[in-house]
Amino acid sequence: MFKPTIKKSKKTLWTTKNVLTLTDCYKIGHKTQYVPKISEVYSYMQARSNKIFDHSVFFGLQYYLKKYLCKPITKEDVDEFFEVRNQILGPPTEEEKYKMYMLANLGYWPLKIKSVPEGSVIPNKNVLMTITNTHPDFYWCVGYVETLLLQLWYPITVATSSFTYRKLLDKYYKKTVNDSLQDQAFKIHDFGTRGDSSMQSSELSGMAHLLSLKGSDTIPAYLAAVNYYNYDCENKEILMSSVPASEHSVMCSFGREGELDAFRHMLKLYPNGFVSIVSDTYNIYNVVTNFARILKDDIMQRDGTVIFRPDSGVPENIICGDDTADPNSPEGKGCIRLLDEVFGSTINSKGFKVLNKVALIYGDGMYFVRYKNVLERLTQMGYSVENLAIGVGGILRFHSRDTLGFAIKATQITVNGEEKGIMKDPITDSKKRSHIGRLRLDCIESSNTLENRFITTDNVTREEEKGGYLRTVFEDGNLLCDDSIKNIRDRVEYYLKEY
């Protein structure tokens, strides 16, 4: 095995913006490993797994195209690539050098990429995107960009997760909230920047969340929506929104004996509108009983809502009460009932209680099943789910490429002028069997179920492949579809209402 001798580079820092270096080592050798006389490779991307979600919200491709594949390829990029490549794999062959510098001479990625429109909700195991080369000398480019484009698994999975949360909330809104109140998009709030793997990840995951919801503290998502998805800052439609909120260090700065003063300070700072005050620094039950009574007059006179934030313990029990505790104890009653006892509530048109001037937000460990249990218990207790917002962060992001089983596989090649369908079909795992040939995705507009709305057809002709639901978004270095996050969000909203 080659053992590189590490030499000090003339550069003090390597760039991470050179797309030629944003691939796997093993991809580098593939340009000479393919069958001789090959001139075309056709690949597709698919979510193969239904074990967690049975559909995917397609999102993020435009970000990667604008950020990486639309940038010109230069001789300097290839020079730098070989500096890095030589340190890892040793000297290249003359053929490899020739092919790479030919790419620099061309100056762009000779690829055609088709995809479903971003914001589409597609049942898994259908084709989501296809990639093929547009120049016979650059068949190897299709596989070369796979490493980068397969990272789409992340924004797609987060978008799917937030979509699923929103669908659940919509169900309980329809049951317990006045039809005229449509604020559910603000009830699931993104707290996830600190829990993400990088700021780039938070850009993608934060935008993905915003396709279905509007509550967010993830500022990088706002910036990315402006830079990559044409969000107009002057647009009257809200992209994302947050409220003033304290944290434990703020409350602790007043000391244990000064916690009530911390609440008074927050109410003085924010006499109007929403304000969120973390309430479990010491004793959440003391806050929503004794403190609440002391502060009641000030809160009732405010023009706005005070949101109490418990943030530790078992959410179901903290919010709705612990069934194993004395039913007359604070623990047995839970925060929603305790706040009702102090501030009272009104009955909405659906017959459910809405707290006066106060609400709850819970921001820790609210995974999907737990959230569903909380919403169900609130409903059974006779409280509208509008009384509760939740914060989600790592829960939206605790996924991997395997969550939806994402893969990009080649299914068609052209060798010596002859087209040939190819496929992966491992005898040890039938779930990894790929499609074969050119693919076409058709949308059945009349379908009343999402499961039957889309059909992927294998082995279609080149002419047949031109039709269907997939649209060309990139060709020869050019972005052909420059979508806005508003349009994408509108597509998601359509699927929320229809399915």
C-alpha positions as CSV (number, residue, x, y, z in Angstrom):
1,M,0.0,0.0,0.0
2,F,1.2,3.5,-0.8
3,K,2.6,5.4,2.2
4,P,2.7,9.1,1.4
5,T,5.5,11.3,2.5
6,I,3.9,14.4,3.9
7,K,5.6,17.6,2.7
8,K,4.9,21.0,3.9
9,S,2.6,22.8,1.5
10,K,3.2,26.3,0.3
11,K,-0.3,27.0,1.5
12,T,-0.9,27.7,5.1
13,L,-4.6,26.6,4.7
14,W,-6.3,24.4,2.2
15,T,-9.5,25.7,0.7
16,T,-12.7,23.8,1.3
17,K,-14.4,25.6,-1.6
18,N,-12.7,23.6,-4.4
19,V,-15.4,21.2,-5.4
20,L,-12.9,18.8,-7.0
21,T,-11.6,18.0,-3.5
22,L,-15.1,17.4,-2.0
23,T,-15.4,13.8,-2.9
24,D,-14.3,10.4,-1.6
25,C,-10.8,9.1,-2.4
26,Y,-12.1,6.0,-4.1
27,K,-14.0,8.2,-6.6
28,I,-10.8,9.5,-7.9
29,G,-9.8,6.3,-9.6
30,H,-13.2,5.5,-11.1
31,K,-12.6,7.6,-14.2
32,T,-10.2,4.9,-15.5
33,Q,-11.9,1.9,-13.9
34,Y,-15.1,1.9,-16.0
35,V,-15.6,-0.6,-18.9
36,P,-13.6,0.5,-22.0
37,K,-15.3,2.7,-24.6
38,I,-18.0,3.9,-22.2
39,S,-19.4,7.3,-23.1
40,E,-22.4,7.8,-20.8
41,V,-23.4,7.1,-17.2
42,Y,-27.0,7.6,-15.9
43,S,-27.6,7.6,-12.2
44,Y,-30.6,8.3,-9.9
45,M,-31.2,9.1,-6.3
46,Q,-33.8,7.3,-4.2
47,A,-35.0,7.0,-0.6
48,R,-35.1,3.2,-0.2
49,S,-36.4,2.8,3.4
50,N,-39.9,3.0,4.8
51,K,-39.0,2.0,8.4
52,I,-39.4,5.5,9.9
53,F,-41.0,7.7,7.2
54,D,-42.9,6.4,4.2
55,H,-42.4,9.6,2.2
56,S,-39.7,12.3,1.7
57,V,-39.9,16.0,1.4
58,F,-37.4,16.8,-1.4
59,F,-35.3,19.8,-0.5
60,G,-31.7,21.2,-0.7
61,L,-30.6,20.6,-4.2
62,Q,-30.6,24.2,-5.3
63,Y,-28.3,25.1,-2.3
64,Y,-25.7,22.5,-3.5
65,L,-26.0,23.5,-7.1
66,K,-25.5,27.3,-6.4
67,K,-22.9,26.8,-3.8
68,Y,-20.8,24.2,-5.6
69,L,-21.6,22.9,-9.1
70,C,-22.4,26.3,-10.7
71,K,-18.9,27.6,-9.9
72,P,-16.5,27.6,-12.8
73,I,-13.7,24.9,-12.8
74,T,-10.3,26.4,-13.3
75,K,-6.8,25.1,-13.9
76,E,-5.9,26.3,-10.4
77,D,-8.6,24.1,-9.0
78,V,-7.1,21.1,-10.7
79,D,-3.6,22.1,-9.5
80,E,-4.8,22.3,-6.0
81,F,-6.7,19.0,-6.4
82,F,-3.5,17.2,-7.4
83,E,-1.6,18.7,-4.5
84,V,-4.1,17.1,-2.1
85,R,-4.5,13.9,-4.1
86,N,-0.8,13.3,-4.3
87,Q,-0.4,13.5,-0.6
88,I,-3.1,10.8,-0.1
89,L,-2.8,8.5,-3.0
90,G,0.6,9.2,-4.6
91,P,1.4,10.3,-8.1
92,P,-1.5,10.1,-10.7
93,T,-1.3,8.4,-14.0
94,E,-0.9,10.5,-17.1
95,E,-4.4,9.5,-18.2
96,E,-5.9,10.8,-14.9
97,K,-4.0,14.1,-15.3
98,Y,-5.2,14.4,-18.8
99,K,-8.8,13.9,-17.9
100,M,-8.7,16.3,-15.0
101,Y,-7.1,19.1,-17.0
102,M,-9.6,18.5,-19.8
103,L,-12.3,19.3,-17.3
104,A,-10.5,22.5,-16.4
105,N,-10.3,23.4,-20.1
106,L,-14.0,22.8,-20.4
107,G,-14.5,25.0,-17.3
108,Y,-17.8,23.6,-16.0
109,W,-19.5,20.3,-15.0
110,P,-20.8,18.6,-18.1
111,L,-23.8,17.2,-16.4
112,K,-27.5,17.2,-16.7
113,I,-29.5,17.0,-13.4
114,K,-33.2,16.4,-13.2
115,S,-35.2,16.4,-10.1
116,V,-38.7,16.6,-8.6
117,P,-39.6,20.2,-7.7
118,E,-38.3,21.1,-4.2
119,G,-41.0,20.9,-1.7
120,S,-42.6,17.9,-3.4
121,V,-43.6,15.1,-1.0
122,I,-42.8,11.8,-2.7
123,P,-43.5,8.3,-1.4
124,N,-40.2,6.4,-0.8
125,K,-38.7,4.1,-3.3
126,N,-39.5,6.5,-6.2
127,V,-36.8,8.3,-8.2
128,L,-36.1,11.8,-6.8
129,M,-33.3,12.9,-9.0
130,T,-31.3,11.8,-12.0
131,I,-27.7,12.7,-13.2
132,T,-26.1,12.1,-16.5
133,N,-23.2,13.5,-18.4
134,T,-23.7,15.7,-21.5
135,H,-20.2,15.1,-23.0
136,P,-18.9,11.6,-23.9
137,D,-15.5,12.2,-22.5
138,F,-16.8,13.1,-19.0
139,Y,-18.9,10.0,-18.1
140,W,-16.9,9.8,-14.9
141,C,-18.2,13.1,-13.6
142,V,-21.6,11.5,-12.8
143,G,-20.1,9.3,-10.1
144,Y,-17.6,12.0,-9.0
145,V,-20.2,14.4,-7.7
146,E,-22.2,11.6,-6.0
147,T,-20.5,12.2,-2.7
148,L,-21.5,15.8,-2.6
149,L,-25.0,15.4,-3.9
150,L,-25.8,12.4,-1.6
151,Q,-25.5,14.8,1.3
152,L,-29.0,15.9,0.2
153,W,-30.1,13.1,2.6
154,Y,-29.8,15.6,5.4
155,P,-32.0,18.5,4.5
156,I,-34.5,16.0,3.0
157,T,-34.7,14.0,6.2
158,V,-35.0,17.1,8.4
159,A,-37.7,18.5,6.1
160,T,-39.6,15.2,6.3
161,S,-39.3,15.1,10.1
162,S,-40.7,18.7,10.5
163,F,-43.4,17.9,7.9
164,T,-44.4,14.9,10.0
165,Y,-44.6,17.0,13.2
166,R,-46.7,19.6,11.4
167,K,-49.1,17.0,10.1
168,L,-49.6,15.7,13.7
169,L,-50.2,19.2,15.0
170,D,-52.6,20.0,12.2
171,K,-54.7,17.0,13.3
172,Y,-55.1,18.2,16.8
173,Y,-55.6,21.8,15.8
174,K,-58.5,20.7,13.6
175,K,-60.0,19.0,16.7
176,T,-59.3,21.5,19.5
177,V,-58.7,25.0,18.0
178,N,-61.0,27.5,16.5
179,D,-61.0,27.3,12.7
180,S,-60.2,31.0,12.5
181,L,-57.0,30.6,14.4
182,Q,-54.2,29.4,12.0
183,D,-51.1,29.9,14.1
184,Q,-49.9,26.3,14.3
185,A,-46.8,27.0,12.1
186,F,-45.4,28.9,15.1
187,K,-46.1,26.1,17.7
188,I,-43.1,23.9,16.8
189,H,-40.0,26.0,17.3
190,D,-36.5,25.3,16.0
191,F,-33.9,25.5,18.8
192,G,-31.4,23.4,16.9
193,T,-28.4,25.5,15.8
194,R,-26.2,24.5,18.8
195,G,-27.0,20.9,18.3
196,D,-26.0,20.8,14.7
197,S,-22.7,19.5,13.4
198,S,-21.7,22.8,11.7
199,M,-23.1,26.1,10.7
200,Q,-23.6,24.8,7.1
201,S,-25.6,22.0,8.6
202,S,-27.8,24.5,10.5
203,E,-28.4,26.5,7.3
204,L,-29.8,23.4,5.6
205,S,-31.6,21.9,8.5
206,G,-33.0,25.3,9.6
207,M,-34.4,26.0,6.1
208,A,-35.8,22.5,5.9
209,H,-37.7,23.1,9.1
210,L,-39.1,26.3,7.7
211,L,-40.8,24.6,4.8
212,S,-43.5,23.3,7.2
213,L,-43.1,25.7,10.2
214,K,-42.2,29.3,10.9
215,G,-41.0,29.3,14.5
216,S,-37.2,29.3,14.7
217,D,-34.2,30.7,16.4
218,T,-31.8,29.5,13.7
219,I,-30.5,32.7,12.1
220,P,-28.2,30.9,9.6
221,A,-31.4,29.5,8.0
222,Y,-32.7,33.0,7.3
223,L,-29.5,34.1,5.7
224,A,-29.3,30.9,3.6
225,A,-32.9,31.4,2.4
226,V,-31.9,34.9,1.2
227,N,-28.7,33.7,-0.4
228,Y,-29.8,30.5,-2.0
229,Y,-33.6,30.5,-2.2
230,N,-34.5,34.0,-3.2
231,Y,-36.3,35.0,-0.1
232,D,-37.3,38.7,-0.3
233,C,-36.6,40.4,3.0
234,E,-39.3,42.9,2.1
235,N,-41.9,40.2,1.6
236,K,-44.8,40.6,3.9
237,E,-45.1,36.8,4.3
238,I,-43.1,35.7,7.4
239,L,-40.2,33.3,6.7
240,M,-39.4,32.8,10.4
241,S,-40.2,34.4,13.7
242,S,-39.1,34.2,17.3
243,V,-39.8,35.9,20.6
244,P,-37.7,37.4,23.5
245,A,-36.7,34.6,25.8
246,S,-34.5,34.1,28.8
247,E,-32.2,31.2,29.6
248,H,-30.9,29.6,32.7
249,S,-27.8,31.8,33.0
250,V,-30.0,34.9,32.9
251,M,-32.2,33.5,35.7
252,C,-29.3,32.2,37.7
253,S,-27.6,35.6,37.6
254,F,-30.3,36.9,40.0
255,G,-29.5,34.1,42.5
256,R,-31.8,31.5,44.0
257,E,-33.4,34.1,46.3
258,G,-33.8,36.6,43.5
259,E,-35.6,34.3,41.0
260,L,-38.9,36.2,41.4
261,D,-37.0,39.5,40.7
262,A,-35.7,37.8,37.5
263,F,-39.4,37.3,36.4
264,R,-40.3,40.9,37.3
265,H,-37.3,42.1,35.3
266,M,-38.4,40.2,32.3
267,L,-41.9,41.6,32.5
268,K,-40.6,45.1,32.9
269,L,-38.3,44.7,29.8
270,Y,-41.1,43.3,27.7
271,P,-44.4,45.0,28.7
272,N,-46.1,44.0,25.4
273,G,-46.3,41.0,23.1
274,F,-44.9,37.5,23.6
275,V,-42.2,36.8,26.1
276,S,-40.8,33.4,27.1
277,I,-39.4,32.9,30.6
278,V,-37.5,29.8,31.5
279,S,-39.2,28.5,34.7
280,D,-37.4,25.4,35.9
281,T,-34.2,26.8,37.1
282,Y,-35.0,25.7,40.6
283,N,-38.7,24.7,41.2
284,I,-41.1,24.8,38.3
285,Y,-44.1,24.1,40.6
286,N,-43.2,27.1,42.8
287,V,-43.1,29.3,39.7
288,V,-46.5,28.3,38.3
289,T,-48.2,28.5,41.7
290,N,-46.7,31.0,44.1
291,F,-44.8,33.2,41.6
292,A,-47.7,33.1,39.2
293,R,-50.1,34.4,41.9
294,I,-47.7,37.2,42.8
295,L,-47.2,38.2,39.2
296,K,-50.9,37.7,38.1
297,D,-52.0,41.3,38.1
298,D,-48.9,42.4,36.0
299,I,-49.4,39.5,33.6
300,M,-53.2,40.1,33.2
301,Q,-52.6,43.8,32.4
302,R,-50.0,43.1,29.7
303,D,-51.0,43.3,26.0
304,G,-49.6,39.9,25.1
305,T,-48.9,36.4,26.4
306,V,-46.3,35.3,28.9
307,I,-45.0,31.9,28.1
308,F,-43.7,29.8,30.9
309,R,-40.9,27.4,29.9
310,P,-40.4,24.2,31.9
311,D,-37.4,22.4,30.5
312,S,-36.5,19.3,32.5
313,G,-38.2,16.2,33.7
314,V,-40.7,14.0,31.8
315,P,-42.6,16.4,29.5
316,E,-45.9,14.5,29.7
317,N,-45.9,14.6,33.4
318,I,-44.7,18.2,33.7
319,I,-47.3,19.5,31.3
320,C,-50.3,17.3,31.9
321,G,-49.6,15.9,35.4
322,D,-48.1,12.7,36.8
323,D,-50.7,10.0,37.1
324,T,-48.7,8.2,39.8
325,A,-48.6,11.3,42.1
326,D,-51.3,12.6,44.4
327,P,-53.9,14.1,42.0
328,N,-54.2,17.2,44.3
329,S,-50.4,17.8,44.4
330,P,-48.7,20.2,41.9
331,E,-46.9,17.1,40.4
332,G,-50.3,15.4,40.0
333,K,-52.0,18.4,38.4
334,G,-49.3,19.4,36.0
335,C,-48.4,22.9,34.7
336,I,-51.4,23.4,32.4
337,R,-53.9,22.9,35.2
338,L,-51.8,24.9,37.7
339,L,-51.7,27.9,35.4
340,D,-55.5,27.5,34.8
341,E,-56.1,27.7,38.5
342,V,-54.2,31.0,38.7
343,F,-55.1,32.7,35.4
344,G,-58.3,31.0,34.4
345,S,-59.3,30.0,30.9
346,T,-62.0,30.6,28.3
347,I,-63.9,27.9,26.2
348,N,-63.3,28.2,22.5
349,S,-65.8,27.2,19.8
350,K,-64.6,23.6,19.8
351,G,-65.4,23.3,23.5
352,F,-61.7,23.3,24.7
353,K,-60.1,25.5,27.3
354,V,-57.7,28.3,26.3
355,L,-55.6,29.8,29.1
356,N,-55.9,33.5,29.7
357,K,-52.7,35.6,29.0
358,V,-50.3,32.7,29.6
359,A,-49.1,29.6,27.7
360,L,-46.4,26.9,27.9
361,I,-43.4,26.0,25.8
362,Y,-41.4,22.8,26.4
363,G,-38.0,22.6,24.7
364,D,-36.3,19.4,25.9
365,G,-36.6,15.8,24.6
366,M,-39.9,16.3,22.8
367,Y,-39.5,13.4,20.3
368,F,-42.4,12.6,18.1
369,V,-44.2,9.8,20.0
370,R,-43.9,11.8,23.2
371,Y,-45.3,14.9,21.5
372,K,-48.2,12.9,20.2
373,N,-48.9,11.6,23.8
374,V,-48.8,15.2,25.2
375,L,-51.3,16.4,22.5
376,E,-53.6,13.5,23.1
377,R,-53.5,14.0,26.9
378,L,-54.2,17.7,26.6
379,T,-57.2,16.9,24.4
380,Q,-58.5,14.4,26.9
381,M,-58.1,16.9,29.7
382,G,-60.2,19.4,27.7
383,Y,-57.5,21.9,26.8
384,S,-56.9,23.3,23.4
385,V,-53.4,22.4,22.0
386,E,-52.9,26.0,21.2
387,N,-51.9,26.4,24.9
388,L,-48.6,24.6,24.1
389,A,-45.6,25.3,21.9
390,I,-42.6,23.0,21.8
391,G,-38.9,23.6,21.0
392,V,-37.2,21.0,18.9
393,G,-33.5,20.9,18.1
394,G,-31.4,17.7,18.0
395,I,-34.6,15.6,17.7
396,L,-35.1,16.9,14.2
397,R,-31.4,16.3,13.4
398,F,-30.7,12.9,15.0
399,H,-30.8,11.0,11.8
400,S,-28.4,9.5,9.4
401,R,-28.4,8.6,5.7
402,D,-29.9,5.3,6.7
403,T,-33.0,6.9,8.2
404,L,-34.5,7.0,4.7
405,G,-32.0,4.7,3.1
406,F,-30.7,7.2,0.6
407,A,-28.5,6.0,-2.3
408,I,-27.4,7.1,-5.7
409,K,-27.0,4.3,-8.2
410,A,-26.1,4.0,-11.8
411,T,-28.8,2.3,-13.9
412,Q,-27.9,3.0,-17.5
413,I,-24.6,3.2,-19.5
414,T,-23.6,3.7,-23.1
415,V,-20.7,1.5,-24.3
416,N,-19.4,1.7,-27.9
417,G,-22.6,3.5,-28.9
418,E,-24.9,0.9,-27.4
419,E,-27.2,1.7,-24.5
420,K,-27.4,-0.8,-21.7
421,G,-29.5,-1.0,-18.5
422,I,-27.5,-2.0,-15.4
423,M,-28.6,-2.6,-11.8
424,K,-27.5,-3.5,-8.3
425,D,-29.2,-6.7,-7.0
426,P,-27.4,-8.2,-3.9
427,I,-28.6,-11.7,-3.1
428,T,-28.0,-10.9,0.6
429,D,-30.2,-7.8,0.8
430,S,-33.1,-7.4,-1.6
431,K,-33.9,-4.0,-0.2
432,K,-30.8,-2.7,-1.9
433,R,-32.0,-3.8,-5.3
434,S,-31.9,-0.7,-7.6
435,H,-34.1,0.3,-10.5
436,I,-32.7,-0.4,-14.0
437,G,-32.3,1.7,-17.2
438,R,-33.6,5.2,-17.7
439,L,-36.3,6.2,-15.3
440,R,-39.5,8.3,-15.5
441,L,-41.6,9.5,-12.6
442,D,-45.2,10.2,-13.3
443,C,-47.7,12.1,-11.1
444,I,-51.2,10.8,-11.0
445,E,-53.2,14.0,-10.4
446,S,-56.4,12.2,-9.7
447,S,-55.0,10.1,-6.9
448,N,-56.6,10.7,-3.5
449,T,-53.8,9.0,-1.6
450,L,-50.1,10.1,-1.5
451,E,-49.0,6.4,-1.7
452,N,-50.5,6.1,-5.2
453,R,-49.8,9.6,-6.5
454,F,-46.4,8.8,-8.0
455,I,-45.2,5.9,-10.2
456,T,-41.6,5.3,-11.2
457,T,-41.2,3.4,-14.5
458,D,-37.9,1.5,-15.4
459,N,-36.3,1.1,-18.7
460,V,-38.0,3.9,-20.5
461,T,-36.6,5.2,-23.8
462,R,-34.5,8.3,-24.1
463,E,-37.5,10.1,-25.6
464,E,-40.0,8.8,-22.8
465,E,-37.5,9.9,-20.2
466,K,-37.9,13.5,-21.3
467,G,-41.5,13.7,-19.9
468,G,-42.9,13.0,-16.5
469,Y,-42.6,14.9,-13.2
470,L,-38.8,15.3,-13.2
471,R,-37.6,18.6,-14.5
472,T,-34.2,19.7,-15.6
473,V,-32.7,22.0,-13.0
474,F,-29.0,22.0,-14.0
475,E,-27.1,21.6,-17.3
476,D,-23.5,22.3,-18.3
477,G,-22.7,24.5,-15.3
478,N,-26.0,26.4,-15.5
479,L,-28.8,26.6,-13.0
480,L,-32.0,26.2,-15.1
481,C,-34.5,26.5,-12.3
482,D,-34.0,29.2,-9.6
483,D,-36.8,28.5,-7.1
484,S,-37.9,30.6,-4.2
485,I,-38.4,29.3,-0.7
486,K,-41.9,30.8,-0.9
487,N,-42.8,28.6,-3.8
488,I,-41.3,25.6,-2.1
489,R,-43.2,26.3,1.1
490,D,-46.4,26.6,-1.0
491,R,-45.8,23.1,-2.4
492,V,-45.4,21.7,1.1
493,E,-48.5,23.5,2.3
494,Y,-50.4,21.9,-0.6
495,Y,-49.4,18.4,0.5
496,L,-50.2,19.2,4.2
497,K,-53.8,20.1,3.1
498,E,-54.3,17.4,0.5
499,Y,-52.7,14.4,2.2
